[in-house]
Structures are given as C-alpha cells and as structure tokens.
C-alpha cells in the first residue's frame, strides 16, 4: 500500500523574493535545489537538510499587485528540525527575524509508541519561534526521537 514518507515541501508567497531567499539560504543554511521564472514571477525550492526524505521550502515571488497574490496567508507556522535550536534561533534573529518565543524546553508525551520500552514515554524537545522577514512564523524544533 502506498504511504506518505515525509513532507516534501511547504510553499510560501513573498513580495521580496531576494530577501526571502537570502534569509533561508544565508541565515538558515538551506540548499537551493531548483529555481525557475524571471522577476517578478520567480520561484525556488530549498532543501532542509540531507537524506532521501529531507523536506523542502518552496518560495514564490508574488508582488502585491500580481493577480494571483492571495489576500491573506493561511499558514499557521512551519517547523524546521534542527540539532541546535539556540544557535539557529540566534542566526535567524541576526538575519532580521523577530523573536516570537525564545528557546525553551517543552515536555511531551510519546503517543506514537506508548508500549515500546525502547522509546521514552515522555521526552523534552527544545523549541523556539521567530517571525521571518517575509512574515511567516517559523518554529525551530530539536526532536530527540528523530535523532539517528
């Protein structure tokens, strides 16, 4: 039976394509994979990490007066897995992001494998939130259950 392996990408609209691309590439270290189009209608796909199931962020340039620009965004936030929430949070702030929530530890219950003795019943990921220069909310998430 077919199954979902991972999120492939999250797509974002931006009015300032260069600033959005630079934030994700230079500040957060994502890798440009594909790009197409010419200003003012460019797009780029950026890889988040390595491996066969690495997720992507797709950024579309849409100026305010473009007929396809949505009236408002419908994205609550996007979460990026990292092994150092504090460092990536600081890099994002230095690159112009605004702090939404400083890094902190949160206690969560393990509901995926509640009867597996090899998996802890409770675990404590570290998270933070920023608002990117383009306006999207980004959560940085260090998931101790996802470490290899």
ZALUMKOL-775540 format. One line per 8 residues: for each residue x negated, y negated, z of N, C-alpha, C. Coordinates in Angstrom, 1 decimal. Layout:
BEGIN
X,Y,Z,X,Y,Z,X,Y,Z ~ ... $
//
This chain:
BEGIN
-0.8,1.2,0.0,0.0,0.0,0.0,-0.9,-1.3,0.0 ~ -0.6,-2.2,-0.8,-1.4,-3.5,-0.8,-1.3,-4.2,0.5 ~ -2.3,-4.9,0.9,-2.3,-5.6,2.2,-3.1,-6.9,2.0 ~ -2.8,-7.8,2.9,-3.5,-9.1,3.0,-4.8,-8.9,3.8 ~ -5.9,-9.3,3.2,-7.2,-9.1,3.9,-7.6,-10.3,4.7 ~ -7.3,-11.5,4.2,-7.7,-12.8,4.8,-7.1,-13.9,4.1 ~ -7.1,-15.1,4.7,-6.7,-16.3,4.0,-7.7,-16.6,2.9 ~ -7.2,-16.8,1.7,-8.2,-17.2,0.6,-8.5,-18.6,0.6 $
-7.5,-19.5,0.7,-7.7,-20.9,0.8,-6.5,-21.7,1.3 ~ -6.8,-22.9,1.8,-5.8,-23.9,2.2,-6.1,-25.0,1.3 ~ -5.0,-25.6,0.7,-5.1,-26.7,-0.3,-4.7,-28.0,0.4 ~ -5.5,-29.0,0.1,-5.3,-30.4,0.7,-5.2,-31.4,-0.4 ~ -4.4,-32.4,-0.2,-4.4,-33.6,-1.1,-5.3,-34.6,-0.5 ~ -5.9,-35.4,-1.3,-6.7,-36.6,-0.8,-6.7,-37.7,-1.8 ~ -6.7,-38.9,-1.2,-6.7,-40.1,-2.1,-8.2,-40.5,-2.3 ~ -9.1,-40.1,-1.4,-10.5,-40.4,-1.6,-11.3,-39.1,-1.7 $
-11.4,-38.6,-2.9,-12.0,-37.3,-3.2,-13.4,-37.2,-2.8 ~ -14.2,-38.2,-3.1,-15.6,-38.2,-2.8,-15.8,-38.1,-1.3 ~ -15.1,-38.9,-0.5,-15.2,-38.9,0.9,-14.8,-37.5,1.5 ~ -13.7,-36.9,1.0,-13.3,-35.6,1.5,-14.3,-34.6,1.2 ~ -14.8,-34.5,-0.1,-15.8,-33.5,-0.5,-17.1,-33.7,0.4 ~ -17.5,-34.9,0.5,-18.7,-35.2,1.3,-18.6,-34.7,2.8 ~ -17.4,-35.0,3.4,-17.2,-34.6,4.7,-17.3,-33.0,4.9 ~ -16.6,-32.3,4.0,-16.6,-30.8,4.1,-17.9,-30.2,3.7 $
-18.6,-30.8,2.8,-19.9,-30.2,2.3,-21.0,-30.7,3.2 ~ -21.2,-32.0,3.4,-22.3,-32.6,4.1,-22.2,-32.4,5.7 ~ -21.0,-32.7,6.2,-20.9,-32.7,7.6,-20.6,-31.3,8.2 ~ -19.7,-30.5,7.5,-19.3,-29.2,8.0,-20.1,-28.1,7.3 ~ -20.8,-28.3,6.3,-21.7,-27.3,5.7,-21.0,-26.3,4.8 ~ -19.7,-26.6,4.3,-19.1,-25.7,3.3,-19.8,-25.7,2.0 ~ -19.6,-24.6,1.2,-20.3,-24.5,0.0,-19.3,-24.7,-1.2 ~ -19.7,-25.6,-2.1,-18.8,-25.8,-3.3,-18.9,-24.5,-4.2 $
-17.8,-24.0,-4.6,-17.7,-22.8,-5.4,-17.2,-23.1,-6.8 ~ -16.1,-23.8,-6.9,-15.5,-24.1,-8.2,-15.1,-25.6,-8.2 ~ -15.1,-26.2,-9.3,-14.6,-27.6,-9.4,-14.1,-27.8,-10.8 ~ -13.1,-28.7,-11.0,-12.6,-29.0,-12.3,-11.9,-30.3,-12.3 ~ -11.6,-30.8,-13.5,-11.0,-32.1,-13.7,-11.9,-33.3,-13.6 ~ -11.3,-34.4,-14.0,-12.0,-35.7,-14.0,-11.2,-36.7,-13.2 ~ -11.9,-37.7,-12.6,-11.2,-38.7,-11.8,-10.2,-39.4,-12.7 ~ -9.0,-39.6,-12.2,-8.6,-39.5,-10.8,-7.8,-38.2,-10.5 $
-8.2,-37.1,-11.1,-7.4,-35.9,-11.0,-8.4,-34.7,-10.9 ~ -9.3,-34.8,-9.9,-10.3,-33.7,-9.7,-9.9,-32.7,-8.6 ~ -10.5,-31.6,-8.6,-10.3,-30.6,-7.6,-11.6,-29.8,-7.3 ~ -11.7,-29.2,-6.1,-12.9,-28.4,-5.8,-12.4,-27.4,-4.8 ~ -13.0,-26.2,-4.9,-12.9,-25.2,-3.9,-14.2,-25.0,-3.1 ~ -14.1,-25.0,-1.8,-15.3,-24.9,-0.9,-15.2,-23.7,-0.1 ~ -16.2,-22.9,-0.1,-16.3,-21.7,0.7,-16.6,-22.0,2.2 ~ -15.9,-21.3,3.1,-16.2,-21.4,4.5,-16.9,-20.2,5.0 $
-18.2,-20.2,5.0,-19.0,-19.0,5.5,-19.3,-18.1,4.3 ~ -19.8,-16.9,4.7,-20.2,-15.9,3.8,-19.4,-14.6,3.9 ~ -19.7,-13.7,3.0,-19.0,-12.4,3.1,-17.8,-12.3,2.1 ~ -17.3,-11.1,1.9,-16.3,-10.9,0.9,-14.9,-11.5,1.3 ~ -14.7,-11.8,2.5,-13.4,-12.4,2.9,-13.5,-13.8,3.5 ~ -14.6,-14.5,3.1,-14.7,-15.9,3.6,-13.6,-16.7,3.0 ~ -13.0,-17.5,3.8,-11.9,-18.4,3.3,-12.4,-19.6,2.6 ~ -11.5,-20.3,2.0,-11.9,-21.5,1.2,-10.9,-22.7,1.6 $
-11.4,-23.9,1.3,-10.6,-25.1,1.3,-10.6,-25.6,-0.1 ~ -9.4,-25.9,-0.6,-9.3,-26.5,-1.9,-8.8,-27.9,-1.8 ~ -9.5,-28.9,-2.4,-9.2,-30.3,-2.2,-8.8,-30.8,-3.6 ~ -7.6,-31.4,-3.6,-7.1,-32.0,-4.9,-7.1,-33.5,-4.7 ~ -7.6,-34.2,-5.7,-7.6,-35.7,-5.7,-6.2,-36.1,-6.3 ~ -5.5,-36.9,-5.5,-4.2,-37.5,-6.0,-4.1,-38.9,-5.4 ~ -4.4,-39.9,-6.2,-4.2,-41.3,-5.8,-2.7,-41.5,-5.4 ~ -2.5,-42.6,-4.6,-1.2,-42.9,-4.1,-0.2,-43.1,-5.3 $
-0.6,-43.6,-6.4,0.3,-43.9,-7.5,0.4,-42.7,-8.5 ~ -0.2,-41.6,-8.2,-0.1,-40.4,-9.0,1.3,-39.8,-8.9 ~ 2.0,-39.4,-10.0,3.4,-38.9,-9.9,3.5,-37.6,-9.1 ~ 2.4,-36.9,-9.0,2.5,-35.6,-8.2,2.1,-35.7,-6.8 ~ 1.8,-36.9,-6.3,1.4,-37.1,-4.9,2.6,-36.9,-4.0 ~ 2.5,-35.9,-3.0,3.6,-35.7,-2.1,3.8,-36.9,-1.2 ~ 5.1,-37.1,-0.8,5.4,-38.3,0.1,4.7,-38.1,1.4 ~ 4.6,-36.9,1.9,4.0,-36.6,3.2,3.4,-35.2,3.3 $
2.4,-35.1,4.1,1.8,-33.8,4.2,2.6,-32.8,5.0 ~ 2.5,-31.5,4.8,3.3,-30.5,5.6,2.3,-29.6,6.3 ~ 1.1,-30.0,6.4,0.1,-29.1,7.1,0.0,-29.6,8.5 ~ 0.2,-28.6,9.5,0.0,-29.0,10.9,-1.5,-29.1,11.2 ~ -2.3,-28.1,10.9,-3.7,-28.2,11.0,-4.3,-27.0,10.3 ~ -5.6,-27.1,10.0,-6.3,-25.9,9.5,-7.4,-25.6,10.6 ~ -7.6,-24.3,10.8,-8.6,-23.8,11.8,-9.8,-23.2,11.1 ~ -11.0,-23.6,11.5,-12.2,-23.1,10.9,-12.9,-22.3,12.0 $
-13.3,-21.1,11.7,-14.0,-20.3,12.7,-15.5,-20.8,12.7 ~ -16.1,-20.9,13.9,-17.5,-21.3,14.0,-18.1,-20.6,15.2 ~ -19.4,-20.5,15.2,-20.1,-19.9,16.4,-20.6,-21.0,17.3 ~ -20.3,-22.2,17.0,-20.8,-23.3,17.9,-19.8,-24.5,17.8 ~ -18.7,-24.4,18.5,-17.7,-25.5,18.5,-18.3,-26.8,18.8 ~ -19.1,-26.9,19.9,-19.6,-28.2,20.3,-20.4,-28.9,19.3 ~ -21.3,-28.1,18.6,-22.2,-28.7,17.6,-21.4,-29.1,16.4 ~ -20.5,-28.3,15.9,-19.8,-28.7,14.7,-18.8,-29.8,15.0 $
-18.3,-29.9,16.2,-17.4,-31.0,16.6,-18.2,-32.3,16.6 ~ -19.4,-32.3,17.1,-20.2,-33.5,17.1,-20.6,-33.9,15.7 ~ -20.9,-32.9,14.9,-21.2,-33.3,13.5,-20.0,-33.9,12.8 ~ -18.8,-33.4,13.0,-17.7,-34.0,12.4,-17.4,-35.4,12.9 ~ -17.6,-35.6,14.2,-17.4,-37.0,14.7,-18.5,-37.9,14.1 ~ -19.7,-37.5,14.0,-20.8,-38.3,13.4,-20.5,-38.6,12.0 ~ -19.7,-37.8,11.3,-19.4,-38.0,9.9,-18.1,-38.8,9.7 ~ -17.5,-39.3,10.7,-16.4,-40.1,10.6,-15.0,-39.6,11.0 $
-15.0,-38.3,11.5,-13.8,-37.8,12.0,-13.5,-38.4,13.4 ~ -12.2,-38.4,13.7,-11.7,-38.9,15.0,-11.4,-37.7,15.9 ~ -11.7,-37.9,17.2,-11.5,-36.8,18.1,-10.0,-36.7,18.5 ~ -9.5,-35.5,18.4,-8.1,-35.2,18.8,-8.1,-34.5,20.1 ~ -9.1,-33.5,20.3,-9.2,-32.8,21.6,-10.7,-32.4,21.7 ~ -11.4,-32.8,22.7,-12.8,-32.4,22.9,-12.9,-30.9,23.1 ~ -14.1,-30.3,22.8,-14.3,-28.9,23.0,-13.9,-28.4,24.4 ~ -13.2,-27.3,24.4,-12.9,-26.6,25.7,-12.6,-25.2,25.5 $
-12.6,-24.4,26.6,-12.3,-23.0,26.6,-10.9,-22.8,26.9 ~ -10.2,-21.8,26.2,-8.8,-21.5,26.5,-8.7,-20.0,26.7 ~ -7.8,-19.7,27.7,-7.6,-18.2,28.0,-6.4,-17.7,27.1 ~ -6.7,-16.6,26.5,-5.6,-16.0,25.6,-5.5,-14.5,26.0 ~ -4.3,-14.0,25.8,-4.0,-12.6,25.9,-4.3,-11.9,24.6 ~ -4.9,-10.7,24.6,-5.1,-9.9,23.4,-3.8,-9.1,23.2 ~ -3.1,-9.4,22.2,-1.9,-8.7,21.8,-2.1,-7.8,20.6 ~ -3.2,-7.9,19.9,-3.4,-7.0,18.8,-3.7,-5.6,19.1 $
-4.5,-5.4,20.1,-4.9,-4.0,20.6,-4.7,-3.9,22.1 ~ -3.5,-4.0,22.6,-3.3,-4.1,24.1,-3.7,-2.8,24.8 ~ -3.8,-1.7,24.1,-4.1,-0.4,24.8,-5.5,0.1,24.4 ~ -6.2,-0.7,23.7,-7.6,-0.2,23.3,-8.6,-0.7,24.4 ~ -9.2,0.3,25.2,-10.1,-0.1,26.2,-11.3,-0.8,25.8 ~ -11.7,-0.7,24.5,-12.9,-1.3,23.9,-12.6,-2.8,23.7 ~ -11.4,-3.2,23.7,-11.1,-4.7,23.4,-10.6,-5.3,24.7 ~ -11.2,-6.4,25.1,-10.7,-7.0,26.4,-9.2,-7.5,26.3 $
-8.6,-7.3,27.4,-7.1,-7.7,27.5,-7.0,-9.2,27.5 ~ -7.9,-9.9,28.0,-7.9,-11.4,28.0,-9.3,-11.8,27.4 ~ -9.3,-12.9,26.7,-10.5,-13.4,26.2,-10.4,-15.0,26.1 ~ -11.6,-15.6,26.0,-11.7,-17.0,26.1,-12.4,-17.6,24.9 ~ -11.7,-18.0,23.9,-12.3,-18.7,22.8,-12.6,-20.1,23.2 ~ -13.5,-20.8,22.5,-13.8,-22.2,22.7,-13.2,-22.9,21.4 ~ -12.4,-24.0,21.7,-11.8,-24.7,20.6,-11.9,-26.2,20.7 ~ -11.7,-26.9,19.6,-11.6,-28.4,19.6,-10.8,-28.8,18.4 $
-10.4,-30.0,18.4,-9.6,-30.6,17.3,-10.2,-31.9,16.9 ~ -10.3,-32.2,15.6,-10.6,-33.5,15.1,-9.7,-33.9,14.0 ~ -9.6,-35.2,13.7,-8.8,-35.6,12.5,-9.9,-36.1,11.5 ~ -9.9,-35.4,10.3,-10.9,-35.7,9.3,-10.6,-37.0,8.7 ~ -11.6,-37.6,8.0,-11.4,-38.9,7.4,-10.3,-39.0,6.4 ~ -9.9,-37.9,5.9,-8.7,-37.8,4.9,-7.4,-37.7,5.7 ~ -7.4,-37.5,7.0,-6.2,-37.5,7.8,-5.8,-36.1,8.2 ~ -6.3,-35.0,7.7,-5.9,-33.7,8.1,-6.5,-33.3,9.5 $
-5.8,-32.6,10.3,-6.2,-32.1,11.6,-7.0,-30.8,11.4 ~ -8.2,-30.7,12.0,-9.0,-29.5,11.9,-9.3,-29.0,13.3 ~ -9.0,-27.7,13.4,-9.4,-27.1,14.7,-10.6,-26.3,14.4 ~ -11.6,-26.4,15.3,-12.8,-25.5,15.3,-12.6,-24.4,16.3 ~ -12.8,-23.2,16.0,-12.4,-22.0,16.8,-13.5,-21.0,16.8 ~ -14.0,-20.8,18.0,-15.0,-19.7,18.2,-14.3,-18.5,18.8 ~ -14.1,-17.5,17.9,-13.3,-16.4,18.3,-14.2,-15.2,18.7 ~ -14.2,-14.9,20.0,-15.1,-13.9,20.5,-14.8,-12.5,19.9 $
-13.5,-12.3,19.5,-13.1,-11.0,19.0,-13.5,-10.8,17.5 ~ -13.9,-11.9,16.9,-14.2,-11.8,15.4,-15.7,-11.8,15.2 ~ -16.5,-11.8,16.3,-18.0,-11.7,16.1,-18.4,-10.3,15.7 ~ -19.3,-10.2,14.8,-19.8,-8.9,14.3,-20.9,-8.4,15.1 $
//
